[in-house]
Amino acid sequence: MVDLSVNIGSVKLANPVMPASGTFSVEFSQIIDLNRLGALVAKTVSRGYRAGNPPPRVSEIDSGMINSIGLPTKGLKYFQDVQVAEYKRFTPPLVCSISAESIEDFAAMARDVSVPGVDAIEINISCPTRAPGGGNFALNEEHTYKVVKLCREATQLPIWAKLSPNAGEIGAVAEAAEKGGANAITVSNTILGLKINIDTRLSYIGNGYGGISGPGVKPIIMRMVHQCSKCVKIPIIGVGGISRAEDVIEYLMAGATAVQVGYASFRNPTAMIAMIEGIEKWCEAHGVAKVSELTGSMVDHPPRDTYEAGMMGIS
């Protein structure tokens, strides 16, 4: 039997598959057995009520979808009083995703969601649709370091820093998160994009820009996971364009310890269960006893002199 368990620092997951924040709720329990997931990741919560961005919020594109939901939430108190209890009816670890307007409030949120039943905190410093310009803390190494450091000082729970693919040097931002005290990094949020209705000349998204997700972003994000794996020692959670078990295995080989699934669950709510089953079958067929052995197992690129010799026809 294949050992599918993985460790994200001190948090043990029965398998490496979990939902991405904002793409999942306990209502999925009406369709799938949530106890089979590696972890449960709640929708991002802010201190107060947020209505979210103006509609339309979602539009399909050829390679996935573009969205600008705007992190709607019923607020911190509702999360504490209602949502934690709803999630803790199930056995997987609960990851609370948080957002805030300032570095100081991020730290206060990390403190305030550190309640019984929450097993880890994912600090969402990366959402490209929080403001029309797409700005976020994870675009900058210094800001990333400061917010992670203050959150680290505010809680004893494990901290996962969710990074942005829109950063110029995501490896440097990953290093800043590790230096600040993150126990893991999530790579990454959606890629900022634009889709225009050529009849109205307006954006298809009410907020103007939106975040692109789906199969089209997978090679880009997987490259970032691989780059980050060369920069940090803490675990990496890969997220972007994962639709099947083979995608999960690719992410693990690129350096991820676990993955989060979003777009695929919109298309097929049972997708995560199919992935878990597919990973186990693949490992059995390839003689892999522990799925954790796949992390970072991608074969290194050939040395440059070998590549150049091949280009010149020299063997």
Order of alpha helices (4+ residues) and beta strands (2+ residues): beta-beta-beta-beta-beta-beta-alpha-beta-alpha-beta-alpha-beta-alpha-beta-beta-beta-beta-beta-alpha-beta-alpha-beta-alpha-alpha-alpha
